[in-house]
Amino acid sequence: MIWIMLATLAGVFIVGFQLITANARHAVQALNKRLQLPPVHVESMLSLMGKKAAKEYTDYLSGNTDTQLGNAAAVLLIWQVLIVDGSDDNVARWHSLMTRAGFPGTISRQQLLLALGFLRQLEPDSQELHALREQYNARVSAQGIELEGELPSVSNLVSLNEWRKRH
């Protein structure tokens, strides 16, 4: 009789845990599905953010708007490229992931400020991240991506929209 009560209690805890974490799991799955990534990338970032910032990130991500999904993906991009590994191979890989998912390949100032808020427990140096953002955007634009708001001039840069139309 005791084992039935213990099994029932364990079942209640499992179901309760599933219900409590459902929104966060669905939000993370939506981002992983859009970027076509395994969940380990987002989950490792969430584990290092801290409990409060991770909850804020998943709450922000669960807004289910394309803008919020894009900004959450940019936070992941900033985490992966500016904090974890800034190598050229990693920059090219993450830029490719972002553009393939339909997100801008560059990092805006607002996205960097959002990332600084979410990653506050890591105490990143904002001046250093701003400089790294500029270097990242310069590297990406050197790969033939037109920066948003720039007027095309005589150069070898090709607009991403024009490139998509040709291919």
BAZAGU-523779 format. One record per atom (N, C-alpha, C): residue number from 0; residue in three letters; y, x, z negated. Coordinates in steps of 0.1 Angstrom, whole numbers, plus 2048, in hexadecimal, padded with zeros to 3 digits. Last residue first. Layout:
<rs>
   num   residu     Y     X     Z
   NUM      ALA     Y     X     Z
...
</rs>
This chain:
<rs>
   num   residu     Y     X     Z
   166      HIS   94A   8C8   A33
   166      HIS   93C   8CA   A31
   166      HIS   936   8BE   A2D
   165      ARG   964   8BF   A38
   165      ARG   95E   8C7   A42
   165      ARG   94F   8C9   A40
   164      LYS   96A   8B2   A20
   164      LYS   96A   8AA   A2D
   164      LYS   963   8B2   A38
   163      ARG   969   8C7   A0E
   163      ARG   95F   8BC   A0D
   163      ARG   95E   8B4   A1A
   162      TRP   980   8D5   A16
   162      TRP   973   8DB   A16
   162      TRP   968   8D1   A16
   161      GLU   994   8C2   A0F
   161      GLU   992   8C6   A1D
   161      GLU   984   8CC   A1F
   160      ASN   990   8C2   9F3
   160      ASN   98E   8B5   9FB
   160      ASN   98C   8B9   A0A
   159      LEU   997   8DC   9ED
   159      LEU   98A   8D7   9EA
   159      LEU   986   8CA   9F2
   158      SER   9AA   8EF   A04
   158      SER   9A9   8E4   9FA
   158      SER   99B   8DF   9F9
   157      VAL   9A9   911   A06
   157      VAL   9A5   905   A0C
   157      VAL   9A4   8FA   A01
   156      LEU   9BC   92F   A0B
   156      LEU   9B7   924   A02
   156      LEU   9B4   918   A09
   155      ASN   9C7   942   A1A
   155      ASN   9B9   93F   A1D
   155      ASN   9B3   935   A13
   154      SER   9E7   936   A25
   154      SER   9DE   93F   A1D
   154      SER   9D0   93C   A21
   153      VAL   A04   928   A25
   153      VAL   9FC   930   A2E
   153      VAL   9F4   93A   A26
   152      SER   A00   90F   A0C
   152      SER   A08   917   A15
   152      SER   9FF   91F   A1E
   151      PRO   9FF   8F0   9FB
   151      PRO   9F8   8FA   A03
   151      PRO   A02   902   A0C
   150      LEU   A0E   8EC   9DC
   150      LEU   A0F   8E9   9EA
   150      LEU   A08   8F4   9F2
   149      GLU   9FC   8E1   9BF
   149      GLU   A02   8EC   9C7
   149      GLU   A03   8E8   9D6
   148      GLY   9EF   8CC   9B3
   148      GLY   9FE   8CC   9B3
   148      GLY   A04   8D8   9BA
   147      GLU   9D3   8DF   9AA
   147      GLU   9D9   8D2   9AA
   147      GLU   9E9   8D3   9A9
   146      LEU   9CA   8FA   9BF
   146      LEU   9CE   8F5   9B2
   146      LEU   9D5   8E8   9B3
   145      GLU   9AF   8FC   9D4
   145      GLU   9BD   8FA   9D3
   145      GLU   9C0   8F4   9C6
   144      ILE   998   915   9D6
   144      ILE   99A   908   9D1
   144      ILE   9AA   907   9CF
   143      GLY   98F   92E   9DD
   143      GLY   992   925   9E7
   143      GLY   994   917   9E2
   142      GLN   98D   941   9C9
   142      GLN   980   93D   9D0
   142      GLN   983   932   9DA
   141      ALA   9A5   942   9BD
   141      ALA   9A2   94D   9C6
   141      ALA   995   94A   9CE
   140      SER   9A3   92E   9AB
   140      SER   9AB   92B   9B7
   140      SER   9A9   936   9C1
   139      VAL   992   93A   998
   139      VAL   98D   92E   9A0
   139      VAL   995   92C   9AC
   138      ARG   9A3   94E   98F
   138      ARG   996   952   995
   138      ARG   991   946   99E
   137      ALA   9B8   93E   984
   137      ALA   9BB   947   98F
   137      ALA   9AE   94C   996
   136      ASN   9AA   931   970
   136      ASN   9B0   929   97B
   136      ASN   9B3   932   987
   135      TYR   9A4   947   960
   135      TYR   999   93F   966
   135      TYR   99F   937   972
   134      GLN   9BE   950   959
   134      GLN   9B5   959   960
   134      GLN   9AA   951   967
   133      GLU   9C6   939   94B
   133      GLU   9CE   93E   956
   133      GLU   9C5   947   95F
   132      ARG   9B3   93A   936
   132      ARG   9B4   92E   93F
   132      ARG   9BB   932   94C
   131      LEU   9BA   952   929
   131      LEU   9AD   950   930
   131      LEU   9AC   945   93A
   130      ALA   9D3   94A   91F
   130      ALA   9D2   955   929
   130      ALA   9C5   954   930
   129      HIS   9CA   936   90E
   129      HIS   9D4   932   919
   129      HIS   9D3   93D   923
   128      LEU   9BA   945   8FC
   128      LEU   9B4   93A   905
   128      LEU   9BD   936   910
   127      GLU   9CE   954   8F0
   127      GLU   9C3   95B   8F8
   127      GLU   9BD   951   901
   126      GLN   9DD   941   8E3
   126      GLN   9E3   949   8ED
   126      GLN   9D9   950   8F6
   125      SER   9CA   936   8D1
   125      SER   9CF   92D   8DC
   125      SER   9D6   936   8E7
   124      ASP   9AC   941   8C6
   124      ASP   9BA   945   8C8
   124      ASP   9C0   93E   8D4
   123      PRO   997   929   8B4
   123      PRO   99A   932   8C0
   123      PRO   9A9   935   8C1
   122      GLU   988   920   89D
   122      GLU   995   927   89C
   122      GLU   998   92F   8A8
   121      LEU   973   910   89B
   121      LEU   970   91E   8A0
   121      LEU   97D   926   89F
   120      GLN   97E   8F8   895
   120      GLN   977   8FF   88B
   120      GLN   973   90D   88E
   119      ARG   98A   8EF   8AD
   119      ARG   992   8F5   8A3
   119      ARG   98B   8FC   898
   118      LEU   981   8E4   8C5
   118      LEU   97A   8F0   8C0
   118      LEU   982   8F7   8B5
   117      PHE   991   8CE   8C9
   117      PHE   983   8CB   8C6
   117      PHE   97C   8D8   8C0
   116      GLY   9AA   8DB   8CD
   116      GLY   9A8   8D1   8C2
   116      GLY   99A   8CF   8BF
   115      LEU   9A4   8EA   8E4
   115      LEU   9A9   8F1   8D7
   115      LEU   9A7   8E7   8CB
   114      ALA   99F   8D5   8F6
   114      ALA   994   8DE   8F2
   114      ALA   998   8E5   8E5
   113      LEU   9B9   8CB   8F9
   113      LEU   9AF   8C3   8F3
   113      LEU   9A3   8CB   8EE
   112      LEU   9C5   8E2   904
   112      LEU   9CA   8DD   8F7
   112      LEU   9C0   8D4   8F0
   111      LEU   9B7   8E2   91C
   111      LEU   9B6   8ED   913
   111      LEU   9BA   8E9   905
   110      GLN   9C0   8CA   927
   110      GLN   9B2   8CC   924
   110      GLN   9AF   8D7   91B
   109      GLN   9DB   8D0   92B
   109      GLN   9D7   8C6   922
   109      GLN   9C8   8C7   91E
   108      ARG   9D9   8E4   93E
   108      ARG   9DF   8E8   931
   108      ARG   9DB   8DD   927
   107      SER   9BA   8E3   951
   107      SER   9C8   8E0   94F
   107      SER   9CD   8E4   941
   106      ILE   9A6   8F6   964
   106      ILE   9A8   8F2   956
   106      ILE   9B7   8EF   955
   105      THR   994   8ED   982
   105      THR   99E   8F5   97B
   105      THR   9A0   8EF   96D
   104      GLY   984   8DC   98F
   104      GLY   97E   8E9   98C
   104      GLY   988   8F1   983
   103      PRO   981   8B9   987
   103      PRO   989   8C5   98C
   103      PRO   983   8D2   987
   102      PHE   962   8AA   98E
   102      PHE   96D   8AD   985
   102      PHE   975   8B8   98B
   101      GLY   94A   8A5   99C
   101      GLY   957   89E   9A0
   101      GLY   962   8A0   997
   100      ALA   935   8B4   999
   100      ALA   935   8A8   991
   100      ALA   941   8A0   994
    99      ARG   93C   8CA   9A8
    99      ARG   931   8C2   9AD
    99      ARG   930   8B5   9A6
    98      THR   950   8D5   998
    98      THR   953   8CF   9A5
    98      THR   948   8C7   9AA
    97      MET   940   8DD   981
    97      MET   94B   8D4   980
    97      MET   94F   8CD   98D
    96      LEU   92D   8EF   98D
    96      LEU   929   8E3   986
    96      LEU   934   8D9   985
    95      SER   93F   903   997
    95      SER   937   8FC   9A0
    95      SER   931   8EF   999
    94      HIS   949   90D   97E
    94      HIS   952   907   988
    94      HIS   94A   8FE   992
    93      TRP   932   917   974
    93      TRP   938   90B   96D
    93      TRP   942   905   976
    92      ARG   92C   92C   986
    92      ARG   922   921   983
    92      ARG   929   915   97E
    91      ALA   943   93C   985
    91      ALA   93F   936   991
    91      ALA   936   92A   98F
    90      VAL   942   944   96A
    90      VAL   94D   93C   96F
    90      VAL   94A   935   97B
    89      ASN   92A   952   96A
    89      ASN   92B   946   962
    89      ASN   937   93D   966
    88      ASP   931   967   97B
    88      ASP   925   95E   97E
    88      ASP   926   951   977
    87      ASP   946   973   96C
    87      ASP   948   96D   979
    87      ASP   93D   964   97E
    86      SER   946   96B   949
    86      SER   942   974   955
    86      SER   944   96C   962
    85      GLY   94C   960   931
    85      GLY   956   960   93B
    85      GLY   952   969   947
    84      ASP   93C   94D   91A
    84      ASP   939   958   924
    84      ASP   943   957   92F
    83      VAL   948   93E   904
    83      VAL   93A   943   904
    83      VAL   939   94F   90D
    82      ILE   964   939   90A
    82      ILE   960   93E   8FD
    82      ILE   952   944   8FD
    81      LEU   969   933   925
    81      LEU   973   93B   91D
    81      LEU   96E   940   910
    80      VAL   951   926   92D
    80      VAL   957   930   935
    80      VAL   961   939   92D
    79      GLN   949   913   91A
    79      GLN   93F   91C   921
    79      GLN   946   928   927
    78      TRP   961   907   911
    78      TRP   957   90C   907
    78      TRP   94E   917   90E
    77      ILE   96B   8FD   929
    77      ILE   972   907   921
    77      ILE   969   90E   917
    76      LEU   956   8EB   92F
    76      LEU   959   8F6   938
    76      LEU   961   901   931
    75      LEU   959   8D9   91A
    75      LEU   94D   8E0   91C
    75      LEU   94F   8ED   925
    74      VAL   973   8D0   921
    74      VAL   971   8D6   914
    74      VAL   964   8DF   914
    73      ALA   96C   8C4   93A
    73      ALA   975   8D0   93A
    73      ALA   974   8D7   92C
    72      ALA   95D   8AF   931
    72      ALA   957   8B9   939
    72      ALA   95F   8C6   939
    71      ALA   972   8A1   925
    71      ALA   967   8A6   91C
    71      ALA   95F   8B0   924
    70      ASN   980   89A   93C
    70      ASN   986   8A3   931
    70      ASN   97C   8A9   928
    69      GLY   96E   88A   949
    69      GLY   973   896   94F
    69      GLY   979   8A0   945
    68      LEU   96C   875   937
    68      LEU   960   87D   93A
    68      LEU   964   88A   940
    67      GLN   986   86C   938
    67      GLN   980   871   92B
    67      GLN   974   87A   92E
    66      THR   986   863   952
    66      THR   990   86D   94E
    66      THR   98B   874   941
    65      ASP   973   84F   953
    65      ASP   971   85C   95B
    65      ASP   97A   867   957
    64      THR   96A   842   934
    64      THR   973   842   93F
    64      THR   970   850   947
    63      ASN   95A   841   91C
    63      ASN   954   83D   929
    63      ASN   95E   83C   934
    62      GLY   95D   848   902
    62      GLY   967   83F   908
    62      GLY   963   83A   916
    61      SER   94D   85B   8F9
    61      SER   947   84E   8FA
    61      SER   951   844   8FF
    60      LEU   95D   871   8F6
    60      LEU   955   871   901
    60      LEU   94F   863   904
    59      TYR   968   86C   8DD
    59      TYR   971   86D   8E9
    59      TYR   969   86B   8F5
    58      ASP   951   86D   8CE
    58      ASP   959   861   8CE
    58      ASP   962   861   8DA
    57      THR   94B   888   8D2
    57      THR   942   87E   8D7
    57      THR   948   870   8D7
    56      TYR   961   894   8C5
    56      TYR   95E   897   8D3
    56      TYR   955   88C   8D9
    55      GLU   95F   88B   8AB
    55      GLU   96B   887   8B3
    55      GLU   968   889   8C2
    54      LYS   947   897   8A4
    54      LYS   948   888   8A4
    54      LYS   954   884   8AD
    53      ALA   94F   8B1   8A6
    53      ALA   944   8AD   8AF
    53      ALA   945   89D   8AF
    52      ALA   962   8B2   891
    52      ALA   966   8B4   89F
    52      ALA   95C   8AF   8A9
    51      LYS   950   8AE   87B
    51      LYS   95C   8A5   87E
    51      LYS   960   8A6   88C
    50      LYS   93D   8C4   87D
    50      LYS   939   8B5   87D
    50      LYS   945   8AC   881
    49      GLY   942   8DE   895
    49      GLY   943   8D8   887
    49      GLY   941   8C9   888
    48      MET   93D   8EB   8AC
    48      MET   94A   8E5   8AA
    48      MET   94C   8E1   89B
    47      LEU   923   8F3   8AE
    47      LEU   92C   8FD   8AA
    47      LEU   93A   8F7   8A7
    46      SER   916   8DC   8B8
    46      SER   912   8E2   8AB
    46      SER   91B   8EC   8A5
    45      LEU   923   8D8   8D0
    45      LEU   925   8CF   8C5
    45      LEU   921   8D4   8B8
    44      MET   918   8ED   8DF
    44      MET   927   8ED   8DC
    44      MET   92A   8E4   8D0
    43      SER   8FE   8E6   8DF
    43      SER   901   8F2   8D9
    43      SER   910   8F3   8D6
    42      GLU   900   8CD   8ED
    42      GLU   8FB   8CD   8E0
    42      GLU   8FF   8DA   8D8
    41      VAL   907   8D6   907
    41      VAL   911   8CD   8FF
    41      VAL   90D   8CE   8F0
    40      HIS   8F1   8E6   90E
    40      HIS   8FE   8EB   90F
    40      HIS   908   8E3   906
    39      VAL   8DA   8D6   90B
    39      VAL   8DC   8E1   902
    39      VAL   8EA   8E6   902
    38      PRO   8D5   8C2   91E
    38      PRO   8DD   8BF   912
    38      PRO   8E0   8CB   909
    37      PRO   8D8   8CF   93F
    37      PRO   8D0   8CB   933
    37      PRO   8D9   8CA   927
    36      LEU   8ED   8BF   958
    36      LEU   8EA   8CA   94F
    36      LEU   8E0   8C6   944
    35      GLN   8FD   8B0   96A
    35      GLN   8EF   8B4   96D
    35      GLN   8EB   8C0   965
    34      LEU   914   8A4   963
    34      LEU   915   8B3   967
    34      LEU   907   8B8   96B
    33      ARG   90B   88A   95E
    33      ARG   916   88C   968
    33      ARG   916   89B   96D
    32      LYS   8F9   88F   94A
    32      LYS   8F4   889   957
    32      LYS   8FE   88C   962
    31      ASN   909   899   936
    31      ASN   8FE   8A1   93B
    31      ASN   8FA   89C   949
    30      LEU   919   882   931
    30      LEU   91F   88F   936
    30      LEU   915   898   93C
    29      ALA   906   870   929
    29      ALA   90E   86D   934
    29      ALA   914   879   93A
    28      GLN   8FC   87C   912
    28      GLN   8F3   87B   91E
    28      GLN   8FB   878   92A
    27      VAL   912   87A   901
    27      VAL   90D   887   905
    27      VAL   904   886   911
    26      ALA   912   85E   8FF
    26      ALA   91D   865   904
    26      ALA   91A   873   909
    25      HIS   8F9   859   8F3
    25      HIS   8FC   853   900
    25      HIS   908   85A   907
    24      ARG   8FC   866   8DA
    24      ARG   8F2   86A   8E4
    24      ARG   8F4   865   8F2
    23      ALA   911   857   8CF
    23      ALA   913   866   8D1
    23      ALA   908   86B   8DC
    22      ASN   905   83E   8CD
    22      ASN   911   840   8D5
    22      ASN   913   84F   8D9
    21      ALA   8EF   843   8BB
    21      ALA   8ED   83E   8C9
    21      ALA   8F9   841   8D2
    20      THR   8EE   849   8A1
    20      THR   8F1   854   8AA
    20      THR   8F0   850   8B9
    19      ILE   8E7   831   894
    19      ILE   8F3   838   890
    19      ILE   8F7   842   89B
    18      LEU   8CE   82B   8A0
    18      LEU   8D9   822   8A2
    18      LEU   8E7   829   89F
    17      GLN   8BE   840   897
    17      GLN   8C0   83E   8A6
    17      GLN   8CC   835   8A8
    16      PHE   8BF   83D   87C
    16      PHE   8C5   849   882
    16      PHE   8C7   847   891
    15      GLY   8B2   824   87A
    15      GLY   8C0   825   875
    15      GLY   8C6   831   87B
    14      VAL   898   82B   882
    14      VAL   8A0   821   88A
    14      VAL   8AF   822   886
    13      ILE   892   83E   86E
    13      ILE   892   842   87C
    13      ILE   89A   838   884
    12      PHE   894   82E   857
    12      PHE   89C   839   858
    12      PHE   89D   83E   867
    11      VAL   87F   81B   85C
    11      VAL   88D   816   85B
    11      VAL   897   822   85C
    10      GLY   869   82C   85D
    10      GLY   86D   824   869
    10      GLY   87B   820   868
     9      ALA   868   834   842
     9      ALA   86B   83E   84C
     9      ALA   86F   837   859
     8      LEU   863   81A   836
     8      LEU   86F   821   833
     8      LEU   872   82C   83D
     7      THR   849   816   841
     7      THR   854   80D   844
     7      THR   862   813   841
     6      ALA   83B   82B   836
     6      ALA   83C   82A   845
     6      ALA   848   821   849
     5      LEU   83E   824   81B
     5      LEU   844   831   81F
     5      LEU   845   831   82F
     4      MET   82F   80C   81B
     4      MET   83D   80C   817
     4      MET   844   819   81C
     3      ILE   816   816   822
     3      ILE   81D   80C   82B
     3      ILE   82C   80B   828
     2      TRP   810   826   80D
     2      TRP   812   82D   81A
     2      TRP   819   823   824
     1      ILE   80C   814   7F9
     1      ILE   818   81D   7F8
     1      ILE   81A   823   806
     0      MET   7F4   808   800
     0      MET   800   800   800
     0      MET   80D   809   800
</rs>
